[in-house]
Every structure is written in C-alpha cells, then in structure tokens.
Amino acid sequence: MSSTEVQSVQDAPQTSDVCFFCLESKEESKNSNWLNPCLCCGSTKWVHENCLQRWIDVMQMGDSLTPVQCTQCGYQYRLRYPPFPLPMKLLIKVDQAISYACPVLTGAFVFGSIYWIAVTFGGVTFIQVFGDADAYEILSRLHPALLFVLFPAIPISLMSLQLFHWENSVAAMLERLLLPRQNPPSASVEVAQSFTRSICYAVLMPTIASWVGEILLGNVISSSFYRTLAGGLLTMAVKSICEIYFKYQNVSRNRHRQILNGPLSDIAELPPNGLDECANEYEIGDERG
C-alpha cells in the first residue's frame, strides 16, 4: 500500500469512529493508520492497522500461507506479501510434503506397534496353552508366514468374545419369570460394560484358564491344551454365573424399590399458608421432641 493510499484511508474515519479491536477513537489515536479491510459497516467498520496486524499474527500462528477472515462478515482479508526467494519456495514445498507424510507415518508406526504387540501376545498365549514341548513341535511344522496371521488372530478372537454379553439376555429372562409384575420398570436399564475391563478379561483369560486347569485338573487331564481349555470353560462359566446373579439382584432390588413419604406426611392437615408453615411446624415439633 502506497503512502498516498494510507493517508487517504487514515483521513476517512470520523472523530467518533472507534477501532473494532482496541476501541480507541480517532481523537485518541491521531497518528495511527486506519483501515477498512472488509465488508463491515457501522461500529465495526474501522480498525487500526497495527491492531489488525497483531490479530492476523495470532490467527496465522506463524504460517503466512493461512488465510484470515473477518470474524463479523466473513470476508477474507486481502494480504500482500513480498515475493519469496527461490530457496524459500523449495523449503515451503518440503514443509508441505512433510506435513502430508507425518500423519501417514504416525499411523503406520501405531499400527505396526499394535500388530507386533498382538503377535507377541499371541505367541506367548499359544505356548502357554499348548505347553512348551507341544507348542514348539506344532510351530516347527507351520510355515513362518502363517504365524504372522495366526498369532495376531488370538488376541483379536479373545477381544471379540467380550463383545457378546449373553448374560444380559439370561438376566432379562429370569426377570420375566421370577420377579413380580405389579411394579414393572419404566425402561430396561443396563450397566455399560467397561472397555478397560473387557481388555483385562481378554488379556488375562488364557493365564487364568491355564492356572485353573493346572490347579483343579492337573491330576485328571494330562494334555496341556485340553487342561487349559477345560480351565477356560470353567472360568467362563463361573464368571457368567456371577454376572447373571449380579445383574438379577440389581434388577430385583429396583423392582422392589419403595418410595417413602417425607417428614411432612405425619401432619394431618396442611395450614392455610401452605408449605412454609408446614416446614416451620415440623421444625417446632422436632425441637419439642
């Protein structure tokens, strides 16, 4: 902007006009450059050039390529910059390429980390279930590429089992069969399953199944796989029975819930002035008692 244009704009606002940002009038800031950079009218029409420059710096956050709009009328400010030298243009292209590549690389790193954690967990679980000798014998006969599909499938399968909450259906069936119907609930309320609890169940299930099978069935079943499988079924059965009992008792308590009268219900007749005197009378009765 030339000095002539700046001078013409500077003389445009009236004495009563104020800056939209700092609210200083023309009289209070005589030496400031005034701009009308957007489509606003009235009290939001004029701004100090320095105030607008600071506002643009805040909105761009150091990126001069970011467009800035007026917060009132939505007009995009027309900004003129000196031309970039050639090295700066190259750096801008490199910076844009890095900005596009970083989210992709981050996603790949996160996915790769989760995948290798799943592979490691699957391998440890496989050895834990089948036993050291049988697991090594089975793994030696499998193609190595197959293991990279088999091992991650183990934690995925364990997590998938936690998505089916059939205990809720059993508890609802018991509610319909055993609980009285004179006080039915207004809506079926289910407690949300914790995501972290589901993860812990899925991760610890093979270990718990192995321990239960070893302790309870170690002298009965010689095969490590069948012993762990029986221990897992027994653990899941006990867990499911406890969950069904817990849900049923909660529903039963709610169905037999009673709402008691308040302390004012003992007063035989309400006073003419309403509830306030009821409360006062009740307080006086407590003091006498």
C-alpha positions, 0 to 999 in steps of 0.5 A: 500500500502506497503512502498516498493510499494510507493517508487517504484511508487514515483521513476517512474515519470520523472523530467518533469512529472507534477501532473494532479491536482496541476501541480507541477513537480517532481523537485518541489515536491521531497518528495511527493508520486506519483501515477498512479491510472488509465488508463491515459497516457501522461500529465495526467498520474501522480498525487500526492497522497495527491492531489488525496486524497483531490479530492476523499474527495470532490467527496465522500462528506463524504460517503466512500461507493461512488465510484470515477472515473477518470474524463479523462478515466473513470476508477474507482479508486481502494480504500482500506479501513480498515475493519469496526467494527461490530457496524459500519456495523449495523449503515451503514445498518440503514443509508441505510434503512433510506435513502430508507424510507425518500423519501417514507415518504416525499411523503406520508406526501405531499400527505396526506397534499394535500388530507386533504387540498382538503377535507377541501376545499371541505367541506367548498365549499359544505356548502357554496353552499348548505347553512348551514341548507341544507348542514348539513341535506344532510351530516347527511344522507351520510355515513362518508366514502363517504365524504372522496371521495366526498369532495376531488372530488370538488376541483379536478372537479373545477381544471379540468374545467380550463383545457378546454379553449373553448374560444380559439376555439370561438376566432379562429372562429370569426377570420375566419369570421370577420377579413380580409384575405389579411394579414393572420398570419404566425402561430396561436399564443396563450397566455399560460394560467397561472397555478397560475391563473387557481388555483385562478379561481378554488379556488375562483369560488364557493365564487364568484358564491355564492356572485353573486347569493346572490347579483343579485338573492337573491330576485328571487331564494330562494334555496341556491344551485340553487342561487349559481349555477345560480351565477356560470353560470353567472360568467362563462359566463361573464368571457368567454365573456371577454376572447373571446373579449380579445383574438379577439382584440389581434388577430385583432390588429396583423392582422392589424399590419403595418410595417413602413419604417425607417428614411432612406426611405425619401432619394431618392437615396442611395450614392455610399458608401452605408449605412454609408453615408446614416446614416451620411446624415440623421444625417446632415439633422436632425441637419439642421432641 
